[in-house]
């Protein structure tokens, strides 16, 4: 199962992950990105756990996928992680 996921990430183009971050990861852009708003609320203790946690996971997933893709790219380039 993990190998299928990693293979899918390796085969997907980098621009796809950039598009996901720009659309889902930063939406809504006004007045501030959703991820920043929820992280600020989490640190301030103003976090509605069931609803906000799910929303944060949905909006943070593209960022995590992009980070994983860049990590995998760095490994395939022969550089140390």
PyMOL commands that set and color helices and strands:
alter all, ss='L'
color gray80, all
select helices_A, chain A and resi 2-11+14-25+34-44+49-76
alter helices_A, ss='H'
color red, helices_A
deselect
rebuild
show_as cartoon
